Amino acid sequence: MVLGNSAGAEVATELHGVVKGIGPRKIEVDAEFVSGNSGSPVIHVRTGQVIGIATEVLVPVLDAITQDSPFRNLRRFAYRIDVIDKWDTPTLSDFIDEANLLADFNLQTDALLLLAKDIYLNRVPTINVENKRLNKLALPIRDYYQRVAGSNSKNRVLNSNDAQQSLLNRLIFETRGDIALKEAEIKTAYHRAALQEEKEYREFLKEVLSKLLTQ
């Protein structure tokens, strides 16, 4: 049974179901909890024990494999109580600040990925409408163009090994620079787990850029 404020309707509700699966950190249930139930207790009715905290709903991506499987429907998960060492107690503002910081990291990851793809395909970065979103990464790109051409041309594709290596080294540094500076500000286990995934993806990008550096 999942208790909670289903759909934010300001009433306490009971949603019944069964446990569908058990994982190392989560359990899957079919009690149809919705927005407003997040953070609510999942109770094992026979014993009265709280066994989880309603956490997330996974929306399936239908394809040729999943369309005829049991996983074509929404799936609902709760964090297990019995495997948690301690509870974080952040304020709402702290939690939002952490989420915003992670969003910034993600934008930087997307920018680095775009540049890696651009350099791989074109051998050098092209500054176009899409690249204008690259915030602080736009500066080393402009420096690259000025070094190899002494020009502010935004779409001219140029070639200079020294300048390209300098740019790639800067981008390799950027795969860790912002995270190393700010990761201490992320304290909750929820966001630390998301940060670890971001760091692993950045490490992959670092390897890609390093390979481009040696080509």
C-alpha positions in Angstrom: 0.0 0.0 0.0 1.3 3.5 -0.9 -0.1 6.4 1.1 0.1 10.0 0.1 -1.4 13.1 -1.4 -2.3 11.7 -4.8 -2.3 14.3 -7.6 -1.9 17.0 -5.0 -5.6 16.8 -4.1 -4.9 17.6 -0.4 -6.4 14.4 0.9 -4.7 11.3 2.2 -5.1 8.3 -0.1 -4.3 4.6 -0.1 -3.1 2.9 -3.3 -2.9 -0.9 -3.1 -0.8 -3.2 -5.2 1.9 -5.8 -5.0 5.7 -5.9 -5.1 6.7 -6.7 -8.7 10.5 -6.8 -8.3 13.3 -6.3 -5.8 16.7 -4.7 -6.6 19.7 -3.7 -4.5 18.4 -0.2 -3.9 14.9 -0.2 -5.2 11.7 -2.2 -5.3 9.2 -2.1 -8.1 5.4 -2.0 -7.2 2.3 -1.9 -9.3 0.3 0.4 -6.9 -0.6 3.2 -9.3 0.9 6.1 -7.4 1.1 9.5 -9.2 2.5 13.0 -8.7 1.8 13.9 -5.1 2.7 10.5 -3.8 6.4 11.1 -4.1 8.2 10.6 -0.8 5.2 8.6 0.6 5.7 5.3 2.5 5.3 2.0 0.8 3.8 -0.3 3.5 3.9 -4.1 3.6 0.3 -4.5 4.7 0.6 -7.9 6.4 3.4 -6.8 8.7 2.7 -3.1 8.8 6.3 -2.4 8.0 7.4 0.5 5.8 9.6 -1.1 3.2 10.2 1.8 0.8 9.7 5.4 -0.2 7.7 6.0 -3.4 10.2 7.7 -5.7 9.8 7.5 -9.5 7.7 6.5 -12.4 9.4 5.2 -15.6 7.7 6.0 -18.8 8.5 3.2 -21.3 10.0 3.8 -24.7 8.1 1.5 -27.1 9.9 -0.3 -29.8 9.8 -3.7 -31.5 11.1 -5.4 -28.4 9.1 -3.8 -25.7 5.7 -3.4 -27.4 4.7 -7.0 -26.8 6.4 -7.3 -23.3 5.2 -6.6 -19.8 7.4 -3.5 -19.8 5.2 -1.6 -22.3 3.4 0.0 -19.4 4.4 2.5 -16.8 6.7 1.2 -14.1 6.8 2.5 -10.5 9.7 2.3 -8.1 10.5 3.0 -4.4 13.8 3.2 -2.6 14.2 0.4 -0.1 14.3 1.4 3.5 16.5 -1.5 4.7 19.6 -0.7 2.6 19.8 3.0 3.5 22.7 3.8 5.9 21.5 7.3 6.7 19.0 9.9 5.6 20.0 13.3 4.2 18.1 16.3 5.6 18.6 19.2 3.1 16.5 22.3 3.1 14.4 22.8 0.0 16.6 25.7 -1.2 19.7 23.6 -0.8 18.1 20.7 -2.8 17.1 23.1 -5.6 20.6 24.7 -5.7 22.1 21.2 -6.1 19.7 20.3 -8.8 20.5 23.6 -10.7 24.2 22.9 -10.3 23.8 19.4 -11.8 21.8 21.0 -14.7 24.8 23.3 -15.3 27.1 20.4 -15.4 24.8 18.6 -17.9 24.7 21.7 -20.2 28.5 21.7 -20.1 28.6 18.0 -20.9 26.3 18.6 -23.9 28.6 21.5 -25.1 31.7 19.3 -24.8 30.0 16.5 -26.7 28.9 18.9 -29.5 32.5 20.2 -29.8 34.0 16.7 -29.8 31.6 15.7 -32.6 32.3 18.8 -34.5 36.1 18.4 -34.3 35.8 14.7 -35.3 33.6 15.4 -38.3 35.2 18.7 -39.5 38.7 18.4 -38.0 38.3 21.8 -36.5 35.3 23.4 -34.6 32.9 25.6 -36.6 31.3 28.5 -34.8 27.6 28.5 -35.8 24.2 29.1 -34.2 24.3 25.9 -32.3 27.8 26.6 -30.9 26.7 30.0 -29.5 25.3 28.1 -26.5 28.7 27.1 -25.5 29.1 29.9 -22.9 32.7 29.9 -21.6 33.8 27.3 -24.2 33.2 29.9 -26.9 36.3 31.9 -25.8 38.9 29.1 -26.5 37.1 28.5 -29.9 37.5 32.2 -30.8 41.1 32.1 -29.6 41.6 29.1 -31.9 40.4 31.0 -34.9 42.4 34.1 -34.1 45.6 32.1 -33.6 45.3 30.2 -36.9 43.9 33.0 -39.0 44.0 36.3 -37.2 40.4 36.5 -38.1 37.0 36.7 -36.4 35.2 34.8 -39.1 32.5 32.7 -37.5 32.2 30.0 -40.2 35.6 29.6 -41.7 37.1 26.1 -41.3 40.8 26.3 -40.9 43.6 23.9 -40.1 46.5 24.3 -37.6 47.9 21.4 -35.6 49.4 23.5 -32.8 46.2 25.5 -32.4 44.0 22.4 -32.6 46.1 20.6 -29.9 45.9 23.7 -27.7 42.1 23.7 -28.0 41.8 20.0 -27.4 43.9 20.3 -24.3 41.7 23.1 -23.0 38.6 21.0 -23.7 40.2 18.0 -21.9 40.7 20.2 -18.9 37.1 21.4 -19.1 35.9 17.8 -18.7 36.8 18.0 -15.0 37.4 21.7 -14.3 33.8 22.8 -13.4 33.0 19.7 -11.5 36.2 19.7 -9.5 35.5 23.3 -8.5 31.9 22.8 -7.5 31.3 19.2 -6.6 31.8 19.8 -2.8 28.5 21.8 -2.9 26.5 18.7 -3.8 26.0 16.9 -0.5 22.8 14.8 -0.8 23.2 11.1 -1.8 20.5 11.5 -4.4 22.4 14.2 -6.3 25.8 12.6 -5.6 24.6 9.5 -7.4 23.6 11.7 -10.4 26.9 13.5 -10.2 28.8 10.2 -10.4 27.0 9.3 -13.6 27.9 12.7 -15.0 31.5 12.2 -14.0 31.6 8.8 -15.7 30.2 10.4 -18.9 32.8 13.2 -18.7 35.5 10.6 -18.4 34.3 9.0 -21.6 34.4 12.4 -23.3 37.9 13.0 -22.0 39.0 9.7 -23.6 37.4 10.8 -26.9 39.1 14.1 -26.9 42.4 12.5 -25.9 42.2 10.2 -29.0 41.5 13.2 -31.2 44.6 14.8 -29.7 46.8 12.0 -30.9 45.3 11.7 -34.4 
